[in-house]
Amino acid sequence: MSRLAGLVAAAGLSSRMGAFKPLLPLGETVVIEATVNSLLTGGAQSVTVVTGCRGDEVEAVLAHRFGAQVSFVRNEDYACTDMLRSVQLGCGALPPCDAFFLLPGDMPAVGQETFRLLTRAWEEMPDRVVFPTLNGRRKHPPLIPAMLIPEIRSFHGDGGLRAFWGRQDGRMRTVPAEDAGTGLDLDTPKDYQTCLALLEGRRQASAFDADLE
């Protein structure tokens, strides 16, 4: 069985939201809990979370909920660095694994079937980075082979993580997920309301299916 890990980048300032995104409520949970839970239920054996802004609060919430399944690394320069820096720090803190899902902390609505699709595609070609697509465009989370960790950690070109992926064309594979959650990061209050509606729709559909059984 493949060893899969999760890496969550959750160090940012939430400046566009006007509220601290990781701790926004989602029903009986909060955004960062839902994000981490999606990875664990989607096949990751553990999740490493890169914190920064209000890191003590985020870490306390996750440690209480998930215990030893979650570990942390702090991006102390979160106010002046981009996501690439958080990913590099996170890669250095990952436990031994064969591949890892990379998911921003403000993406709590990725569906379980998406993780399964990515895992199946990666197991067929374990040297490839597998991205889900939505309407033909690459989205999060990619499933990244661990062999790429040294290259990610040493990359210092302009353009951040996008520039790094631009150099990996020969290693890319995509699978159509058509999962709205893969394209929904909570940058603005409107995004947050869209996420609430999506999750409520899924909850109602699940309850309806259960009633039919």
GULUMVO-976154 format. One record per residue: residue number from 1; z, x, y of N, C-alpha, C, O, CB in turn. Coordinates in steps of 0.2 Angstrom, whole numbers, m for minus. Glycine has a CB too. Example, Ala and Ser with C-alpha at 12.3 -4.5 7.8 and 13.67 -1.06 7.14 Angstrom:
BEGIN
vexdo, n_z, n_x, n_y, ca_z, ca_x, ca_y, c_z, c_x, c_y, o_z, o_x, o_y, cb_z, cb_x, cb_y
1, 39, 66, m28, 39, 62, m22, 39, 66, m16, 42, 71, m17, 45, 57, m22
2, 35, 64, m11, 36, 68, m5, 39, 64, 0, 40, 67, 6, 29, 70, m3
end
This chain:
BEGIN
vexdo, n_z, n_x, n_y, ca_z, ca_x, ca_y, c_z, c_x, c_y, o_z, o_x, o_y, cb_z, cb_x, cb_y
1, 0, 4, m6, 0, 0, 0, 0, 4, 6, 4, 9, 7, 6, m5, 0
2, m4, 3, 11, m5, 7, 17, 1, 6, 21, 4, 1, 22, m11, 5, 21
3, 3, 11, 25, 9, 11, 29, 6, 10, 36, 3, 14, 39, 13, 18, 29
4, 8, 4, 39, 5, 2, 45, 11, 1, 50, 17, m1, 48, 2, m5, 45
5, 10, 4, 56, 15, 4, 61, 12, 0, 67, 7, m2, 68, 18, 11, 63
6, 17, m2, 72, 15, m5, 78, 17, m1, 84, 23, 2, 84, 18, m12, 79
7, 13, m1, 89, 15, 3, 95, 14, m2, 101, 8, m4, 102, 11, 10, 96
8, 19, m3, 105, 19, m8, 111, 20, m4, 117, 25, 0, 118, 24, m13, 110
9, 16, m4, 122, 17, m1, 128, 20, m7, 133, 16, m12, 135, 10, 1, 131
10, 26, m6, 135, 29, m11, 139, 33, m7, 145, 39, m9, 146, 34, m15, 135
11, 30, m2, 148, 34, 2, 153, 33, m1, 160, 36, 2, 165, 32, 9, 153
12, 28, m5, 161, 25, m6, 168, 30, m10, 173, 35, m13, 171, 19, m10, 168
13, 28, m11, 179, 32, m14, 184, 31, m22, 185, 35, m25, 188, 30, m11, 191
14, 26, m24, 181, 24, m32, 182, 23, m34, 189, 25, m39, 191, 30, m36, 179
15, 20, m30, 193, 19, m31, 200, 14, m37, 202, 16, m40, 207, 16, m25, 203
16, 9, m38, 198, 5, m44, 199, 8, m51, 197, 6, m56, 200, m2, m43, 195
17, 13, m51, 192, 16, m57, 190, 21, m60, 195, 21, m66, 196, 19, m56, 183
18, 24, m55, 199, 29, m57, 203, 36, m59, 200, 41, m61, 203, 27, m64, 207
19, 36, m57, 193, 42, m58, 189, 42, m53, 184, 36, m50, 182, 43, m65, 186
20, 47, m51, 180, 47, m46, 175, 44, m49, 169, 48, m52, 165, 54, m43, 174
21, 38, m47, 167, 35, m50, 161, 38, m50, 155, 39, m55, 151, 28, m47, 161
22, 41, m44, 153, 44, m44, 146, 49, m49, 145, 50, m51, 139, 47, m37, 145
23, 53, m51, 150, 58, m55, 149, 57, m63, 151, 62, m67, 151, 65, m53, 152
24, 51, m64, 152, 49, m71, 154, 50, m75, 147, 48, m73, 142, 42, m72, 156
25, 52, m81, 148, 54, m86, 142, 47, m88, 139, 43, m90, 142, 58, m91, 144
26, 48, m88, 132, 42, m92, 128, 46, m96, 123, 47, m94, 118, 37, m86, 125
27, 47, m102, 125, 51, m106, 121, 58, m104, 120, 62, m103, 125, 48, m107, 114
28, 60, m102, 113, 67, m100, 112, 67, m92, 112, 72, m89, 110, 69, m102, 105
29, 61, m89, 114, 61, m82, 114, 59, m79, 121, 58, m83, 125, 57, m79, 108
30, 57, m73, 121, 54, m70, 127, 48, m66, 126, 47, m65, 120, 59, m65, 131
31, 44, m64, 131, 38, m62, 130, 38, m55, 125, 34, m55, 120, 34, m60, 136
32, 42, m51, 127, 42, m44, 123, 44, m46, 116, 42, m42, 111, 46, m39, 126
33, 49, m50, 114, 51, m52, 108, 45, m55, 104, 44, m53, 98, 57, m57, 108
34, 41, m59, 107, 36, m62, 104, 30, m57, 102, 27, m58, 97, 33, m68, 108
35, 29, m53, 106, 24, m47, 105, 26, m43, 99, 22, m42, 95, 23, m43, 111
36, 32, m41, 99, 35, m37, 93, 35, m41, 87, 33, m38, 82, 42, m34, 95
37, 37, m47, 87, 37, m51, 81, 30, m52, 78, 29, m52, 72, 40, m58, 83
38, 25, m53, 83, 18, m54, 80, 16, m48, 76, 13, m49, 71, 13, m55, 86
39, 18, m42, 78, 16, m36, 75, 20, m35, 68, 17, m34, 63, 18, m30, 79
40, 26, m37, 68, 30, m36, 62, 28, m42, 57, 27, m40, 51, 37, m37, 63
41, 26, m48, 59, 24, m53, 54, 17, m52, 53, 14, m55, 48, 25, m60, 57
42, 13, m48, 57, 6, m46, 55, 5, m41, 51, m1, m39, 49, 3, m45, 62
43, 10, m37, 49, 9, m32, 44, 12, m25, 45, 12, m20, 41, 2, m31, 42
44, 14, m24, 52, 17, m18, 54, 24, m17, 50, 28, m22, 51, 18, m17, 61
45, 26, m11, 47, 32, m11, 44, 38, m9, 49, 44, m10, 48, 32, m5, 39
46, 35, m6, 55, 40, m4, 60, 36, m5, 67, 30, m5, 67, 43, 3, 59
47, 40, m5, 73, 36, m5, 79, 40, m1, 84, 46, m1, 84, 37, m13, 82
48, 36, 4, 87, 39, 8, 92, 37, 5, 99, 31, 4, 100, 36, 15, 91
49, 42, 4, 103, 41, 1, 110, 42, 7, 115, 47, 10, 115, 45, m5, 111
50, 37, 7, 120, 38, 12, 125, 40, 8, 131, 37, 3, 134, 31, 16, 127
51, 46, 9, 134, 49, 6, 139, 49, 10, 145, 48, 16, 145, 56, 4, 137
52, 51, 7, 151, 51, 10, 157, 55, 6, 162, 61, 7, 163, 44, 12, 160
53, 51, 2, 166, 55, m2, 171, 60, m7, 167, 58, m10, 162, 50, m6, 175
54, 66, m7, 169, 71, m11, 166, 72, m9, 159, 73, m14, 155, 70, m18, 168
55, 71, m3, 157, 71, m1, 150, 77, m3, 146, 77, m5, 140, 69, 6, 149
56, 83, m2, 149, 89, m4, 146, 89, m11, 144, 91, m13, 138, 95, m2, 150
57, 87, m16, 148, 87, m23, 146, 82, m24, 141, 84, m28, 136, 85, m27, 152
58, 76, m22, 141, 71, m23, 136, 74, m20, 129, 73, m24, 124, 64, m20, 138
59, 76, m14, 129, 78, m11, 123, 84, m15, 120, 85, m16, 114, 80, m4, 124
60, 89, m18, 124, 95, m22, 122, 92, m28, 118, 95, m30, 113, 99, m23, 127
61, 87, m31, 121, 85, m38, 119, 82, m36, 112, 83, m40, 107, 80, m41, 123
62, 78, m31, 111, 74, m30, 105, 79, m27, 100, 78, m29, 94, 68, m25, 106
63, 83, m23, 101, 88, m20, 96, 92, m26, 93, 93, m26, 87, 92, m15, 99
64, 94, m31, 98, 98, m36, 95, 94, m41, 90, 97, m43, 85, 101, m41, 101
65, 88, m42, 92, 84, m46, 88, 81, m43, 81, 81, m46, 76, 78, m49, 92
66, 79, m37, 82, 75, m33, 76, 79, m28, 73, 77, m25, 68, 69, m31, 79
67, 84, m25, 76, 88, m20, 73, 84, m13, 72, 80, m11, 76, 91, m22, 67
68, 84, m11, 66, 81, m4, 64, 73, m5, 63, 70, 0, 63, 84, m1, 58
69, 71, m11, 63, 63, m11, 63, 60, m9, 69, 54, m8, 69, 62, m19, 62
70, 64, m8, 75, 61, m6, 81, 64, 0, 84, 70, 1, 83, 62, m12, 86
71, 60, 4, 86, 63, 11, 89, 60, 11, 96, 55, 7, 98, 61, 17, 85
72, 62, 15, 101, 61, 16, 108, 59, 23, 110, 62, 28, 107, 66, 13, 112
73, 55, 23, 115, 54, 30, 118, 53, 28, 126, 50, 23, 127, 48, 34, 116
74, 56, 31, 130, 56, 29, 137, 51, 33, 141, 50, 40, 141, 63, 30, 140
75, 46, 30, 145, 42, 33, 150, 45, 33, 156, 45, 28, 160, 35, 29, 150
76, 49, 39, 158, 52, 39, 164, 48, 39, 170, 50, 38, 176, 57, 46, 164
77, 42, 41, 169, 37, 41, 175, 33, 35, 176, 27, 35, 178, 32, 47, 175
78, 36, 29, 173, 32, 23, 173, 29, 21, 179, 24, 17, 180, 36, 17, 170
79, 32, 22, 185, 30, 20, 192, 24, 23, 194, 20, 21, 199, 35, 21, 197
80, 22, 29, 191, 16, 33, 194, 12, 35, 188, 7, 40, 189, 19, 39, 197
81, 12, 32, 182, 8, 34, 177, 4, 28, 174, 7, 22, 175, 11, 38, 171
82, m1, 29, 170, m5, 23, 168, m3, 22, 160, 1, 25, 157, m12, 24, 168
83, m7, 17, 157, m5, 15, 150, m6, 21, 145, m3, 22, 140, m9, 9, 148
84, m11, 25, 147, m12, 31, 143, m6, 35, 142, m5, 37, 136, m18, 35, 145
85, m2, 37, 147, 4, 41, 146, 9, 37, 142, 12, 41, 138, 7, 42, 153
86, 9, 31, 142, 14, 27, 138, 12, 28, 131, 16, 29, 126, 15, 20, 140
87, 5, 27, 130, 3, 27, 123, 4, 34, 120, 5, 35, 114, m5, 26, 123
88, 3, 40, 124, 4, 46, 122, 11, 47, 120, 12, 51, 114, 2, 51, 127
89, 16, 45, 124, 23, 46, 122, 24, 42, 116, 28, 44, 111, 27, 43, 128
90, 22, 36, 115, 23, 32, 109, 20, 35, 103, 23, 35, 98, 20, 25, 110
91, 14, 38, 103, 11, 41, 98, 16, 47, 95, 16, 48, 89, 4, 44, 99
92, 19, 50, 100, 23, 56, 98, 30, 53, 95, 33, 57, 91, 25, 60, 104
93, 31, 47, 95, 37, 44, 93, 36, 40, 86, 41, 37, 83, 41, 40, 98
94, 30, 39, 84, 29, 34, 79, 31, 38, 72, 31, 44, 72, 21, 33, 78
95, 34, 33, 68, 36, 36, 61, 29, 38, 57, 24, 36, 59, 40, 31, 57
96, 30, 41, 52, 24, 43, 47, 21, 36, 45, 24, 31, 43, 26, 46, 41
97, 14, 36, 46, 10, 30, 45, 3, 32, 44, 1, 38, 45, 11, 25, 51
98, m1, 27, 41, m8, 28, 40, m12, 26, 45, m17, 29, 47, m10, 25, 33
99, m9, 21, 49, m13, 18, 55, m8, 14, 59, m3, 12, 56, m19, 14, 52
100, m10, 13, 65, m5, 9, 69, m9, 4, 74, m14, 5, 76, m1, 13, 73
101, m6, m2, 75, m9, m7, 79, m6, m5, 86, 0, m3, 87, m7, m14, 78
102, m11, m5, 91, m9, m4, 98, m9, m10, 102, m14, m13, 103, m13, 2, 101
103, m3, m12, 105, m3, m19, 109, 1, m18, 115, 7, m16, 115, 0, m24, 104
104, m2, m20, 121, 2, m21, 127, 8, m25, 126, 7, m30, 122, m2, m22, 133
105, 13, m24, 129, 19, m28, 129, 18, m35, 131, 22, m40, 130, 25, m25, 132
106, 13, m36, 135, 12, m43, 138, 7, m47, 135, 3, m51, 138, 10, m42, 146
107, 6, m46, 128, 1, m49, 124, 5, m53, 118, 4, m50, 113, m5, m45, 122
108, 8, m58, 119, 12, m61, 114, 9, m66, 110, 12, m69, 105, 18, m64, 117
109, 2, m67, 111, m1, m73, 108, m6, m71, 103, m10, m75, 101, m4, m78, 113
110, m6, m65, 100, m11, m63, 95, m10, m67, 89, m4, m66, 86, m12, m55, 94
111, m15, m70, 86, m13, m74, 80, m13, m69, 73, m15, m64, 73, m19, m79, 79
112, m9, m72, 68, m8, m68, 62, m14, m67, 58, m15, m61, 55, m3, m72, 58
113, m19, m71, 58, m26, m70, 55, m29, m64, 58, m33, m60, 54, m30, m76, 55
114, m28, m63, 64, m32, m57, 68, m29, m50, 65, m33, m46, 63, m30, m57, 75
115, m22, m50, 64, m20, m44, 61, m22, m43, 54, m24, m37, 52, m12, m44, 61
116, m23, m48, 50, m25, m48, 43, m33, m45, 43, m35, m41, 39, m24, m54, 39
117, m37, m48, 48, m44, m46, 48, m44, m39, 50, m48, m35, 46, m47, m50, 53
118, m40, m36, 54, m41, m29, 56, m39, m25, 50, m42, m20, 49, m36, m28, 62
119, m33, m27, 47, m31, m23, 41, m36, m22, 36, m37, m17, 33, m25, m26, 38
120, m39, m28, 34, m44, m28, 29, m50, m24, 31, m53, m20, 27, m47, m35, 27
121, m52, m24, 37, m58, m20, 39, m56, m13, 39, m61, m8, 37, m60, m22, 46
122, m50, m11, 41, m48, m4, 42, m48, m1, 34, m50, 5, 33, m42, m3, 45
123, m45, m5, 30, m45, m3, 23, m51, m1, 20, m52, 3, 15, m41, m8, 19
124, m56, m5, 22, m63, m3, 20, m66, 3, 22, m70, 7, 19, m68, m9, 21
125, m64, 5, 29, m66, 11, 32, m60, 14, 36, m60, 14, 42, m72, 10, 37
126, m56, 18, 32, m50, 20, 35, m50, 26, 40, m45, 28, 43, m45, 22, 30
127, m56, 28, 41, m57, 33, 46, m59, 30, 53, m61, 34, 58, m62, 38, 44
128, m60, 24, 53, m62, 20, 59, m57, 17, 63, m52, 15, 60, m68, 15, 57
129, m58, 16, 70, m54, 12, 74, m57, 5, 74, m62, 4, 75, m53, 15, 81
130, m53, 0, 72, m55, m7, 72, m52, m11, 77, m46, m12, 78, m53, m10, 65
131, m57, m14, 81, m55, m18, 87, m57, m25, 85, m62, m26, 82, m59, m16, 93
132, m53, m30, 87, m55, m37, 86, m60, m39, 92, m60, m36, 97, m49, m42, 86
133, m65, m43, 91, m69, m45, 97, m68, m53, 98, m66, m57, 94, m76, m44, 95
134, m69, m54, 104, m68, m61, 107, m75, m62, 111, m75, m59, 116, m62, m63, 111
135, m79, m67, 109, m85, m68, 113, m89, m62, 113, m93, m60, 118, m84, m71, 120
136, m89, m58, 108, m93, m52, 108, m90, m46, 111, m93, m40, 111, m100, m53, 110
137, m84, m46, 114, m81, m41, 118, m75, m38, 115, m71, m42, 112, m80, m43, 125
138, m74, m32, 115, m68, m29, 111, m62, m31, 115, m61, m31, 121, m69, m21, 111
139, m57, m32, 111, m50, m34, 114, m45, m30, 110, m46, m26, 106, m49, m42, 113
140, m38, m32, 112, m33, m29, 109, m30, m34, 103, m32, m40, 103, m27, m28, 114
141, m27, m31, 98, m25, m24, 97, m30, m20, 93, m32, m23, 87, m18, m24, 94
142, m32, m14, 94, m35, m10, 89, m30, m8, 84, m24, m7, 85, m39, m4, 93
143, m33, m7, 78, m29, m4, 73, m32, 4, 72, m38, 5, 71, m30, m8, 66
144, m28, 8, 73, m30, 15, 74, m28, 20, 69, m22, 20, 67, m27, 18, 81
145, m32, 24, 66, m30, 28, 60, m25, 34, 63, m27, 36, 68, m36, 31, 57
146, m20, 35, 59, m15, 40, 62, m19, 47, 63, m16, 51, 67, m10, 41, 57
147, m24, 48, 60, m28, 55, 61, m30, 56, 68, m31, 62, 70, m34, 55, 56
148, m30, 51, 72, m32, 51, 79, m26, 53, 83, m27, 54, 89, m35, 45, 81
149, m20, 53, 81, m14, 54, 85, m15, 60, 89, m13, 60, 95, m8, 53, 81
150, m16, 66, 86, m16, 72, 90, m22, 72, 95, m20, 75, 101, m18, 78, 85
151, m27, 69, 94, m32, 68, 100, m30, 64, 105, m31, 66, 111, m39, 66, 97
152, m27, 59, 104, m24, 54, 109, m19, 58, 113, m19, 57, 119, m21, 48, 106
153, m14, 61, 110, m9, 65, 113, m11, 70, 118, m8, 72, 123, m4, 67, 108
154, m17, 73, 116, m19, 79, 120, m25, 77, 125, m27, 82, 129, m22, 84, 115
155, m27, 71, 125, m32, 69, 130, m30, 69, 137, m25, 66, 138, m35, 62, 128
156, m33, 72, 141, m31, 73, 148, m37, 71, 153, m37, 73, 159, m28, 79, 150
157, m43, 68, 151, m48, 67, 155, m47, 61, 160, m42, 57, 159, m54, 65, 151
158, m51, 61, 165, m51, 55, 170, m53, 49, 166, m57, 48, 161, m55, 56, 176
159, m50, 43, 169, m52, 37, 166, m47, 34, 161, m48, 28, 159, m58, 37, 163
160, m42, 37, 159, m36, 35, 155, m39, 33, 148, m43, 36, 146, m33, 29, 158
161, m36, 28, 145, m37, 26, 139, m44, 24, 138, m47, 25, 132, m32, 20, 136
162, m47, 20, 143, m54, 18, 142, m59, 24, 141, m63, 23, 137, m56, 14, 148
163, m57, 29, 145, m61, 35, 144, m61, 38, 137, m66, 41, 134, m60, 40, 150
164, m55, 38, 135, m54, 41, 128, m58, 37, 123, m61, 40, 119, m46, 40, 126
165, m58, 30, 123, m62, 26, 119, m69, 27, 119, m73, 27, 115, m60, 19, 119
166, m71, 29, 126, m78, 30, 127, m81, 36, 123, m87, 37, 122, m79, 31, 134
167, m76, 40, 121, m78, 46, 117, m78, 45, 110, m79, 50, 106, m74, 52, 119
168, m76, 39, 108, m75, 38, 101, m80, 33, 98, m79, 30, 92, m68, 35, 100
169, m86, 33, 101, m91, 28, 98, m92, 28, 91, m93, 23, 88, m97, 29, 102
170, m93, 34, 88, m95, 35, 81, m89, 33, 77, m90, 33, 71, m96, 42, 80
171, m83, 32, 79, m77, 30, 75, m75, 23, 76, m70, 21, 73, m71, 35, 77
172, m79, 19, 80, m77, 12, 81, m80, 7, 76, m86, 8, 74, m80, 10, 88
173, m76, 2, 75, m79, m3, 71, m76, m10, 74, m70, m10, 77, m77, m3, 63
174, m79, m15, 74, m77, m21, 77, m77, m27, 72, m82, m27, 67, m81, m23, 83
175, m73, m32, 73, m73, m38, 68, m72, m44, 73, m67, m44, 77, m67, m37, 63
176, m76, m49, 72, m75, m55, 76, m69, m59, 74, m68, m61, 69, m81, m59, 76
177, m64, m59, 79, m58, m63, 78, m58, m70, 81, m56, m74, 78, m52, m59, 80
178, m62, m70, 87, m62, m77, 90, m55, m80, 91, m54, m86, 90, m67, m82, 87
179, m50, m75, 93, m43, m77, 94, m42, m77, 101, m42, m71, 104, m39, m73, 90
180, m40, m82, 104, m39, m82, 112, m34, m77, 114, m34, m75, 119, m38, m89, 114
181, m29, m77, 109, m23, m72, 111, m25, m65, 111, m21, m61, 115, m18, m73, 105
182, m31, m63, 109, m33, m56, 109, m35, m54, 116, m36, m48, 118, m38, m54, 104
183, m37, m59, 120, m39, m58, 127, m35, m61, 132, m36, m61, 138, m46, m62, 128
184, m28, m62, 130, m24, m65, 135, m18, m60, 136, m13, m60, 133, m21, m72, 132
185, m19, m56, 141, m13, m52, 144, m10, m56, 150, m14, m58, 154, m15, m45, 145
186, m4, m55, 151, 0, m59, 156, 0, m56, 162, 6, m53, 164, 7, m62, 153
187, m5, m55, 166, m5, m52, 172, m3, m56, 178, 0, m54, 183, m12, m49, 174
188, m4, m63, 178, m3, m67, 183, 1, m73, 181, 1, m75, 175, m10, m69, 187
189, 4, m77, 186, 7, m83, 184, 2, m88, 180, 4, m92, 176, 10, m87, 190
190, m4, m88, 182, m9, m92, 179, m10, m90, 171, m10, m95, 167, m16, m92, 182
191, m10, m84, 170, m10, m81, 163, m4, m84, 159, m5, m85, 153, m11, m74, 163
192, 1, m83, 162, 8, m85, 159, 7, m93, 157, 9, m95, 151, 14, m84, 163
193, 5, m97, 161, 4, m104, 160, m1, m105, 154, 0, m110, 150, 3, m108, 166
194, m6, m101, 154, m11, m102, 149, m8, m100, 142, m10, m103, 137, m17, m98, 151
195, m4, m95, 142, m1, m93, 136, 4, m98, 133, 4, m99, 127, 3, m86, 137
196, 8, m101, 138, 12, m106, 136, 9, m112, 132, 11, m115, 127, 17, m109, 142
197, 3, m114, 136, m1, m119, 133, m4, m118, 126, m4, m122, 122, m6, m121, 138
198, m6, m112, 125, m9, m109, 119, m4, m109, 113, m5, m112, 108, m12, m102, 120
199, 2, m107, 115, 7, m106, 110, 9, m113, 108, 11, m115, 102, 13, m102, 112
200, 10, m118, 113, 12, m125, 111, 7, m128, 107, 9, m132, 103, 13, m128, 118
201, 1, m127, 109, m5, m130, 105, m4, m128, 97, m5, m132, 93, m12, m128, 108
202, m3, m121, 96, m3, m119, 90, 4, m122, 86, 3, m124, 80, m2, m111, 90
203, 9, m123, 90, 15, m125, 87, 14, m133, 85, 16, m135, 79, 21, m125, 92
204, 10, m136, 89, 9, m143, 87, 4, m144, 81, 5, m148, 77, 6, m147, 93
205, m1, m139, 81, m5, m139, 75, m2, m138, 69, m3, m140, 64, m11, m134, 77
206, 3, m133, 69, 6, m131, 63, 11, m137, 61, 11, m138, 55, 11, m125, 65
207, 14, m140, 65, 18, m146, 63, 14, m151, 60, 16, m155, 56, 22, m148, 70
208, 8, m152, 63, 4, m158, 60, 2, m156, 53, 2, m160, 49, m2, m158, 65
209, 0, m149, 52, m2, m147, 46, 3, m148, 41, 2, m150, 35, m5, m140, 46
210, 10, m147, 43, 15, m147, 38, 17, m154, 37, 19, m156, 31, 22, m144, 42
211, 15, m159, 41, 16, m166, 40, 11, m169, 35, 12, m173, 31, 15, m170, 46
212, 5, m165, 34, 0, m167, 30, 1, m165, 22, m1, m168, 18, m7, m165, 32
213, 6, m160, 22, 7, m157, 15, 12, m162, 11, 13, m160, 5, 10, m150, 16
end
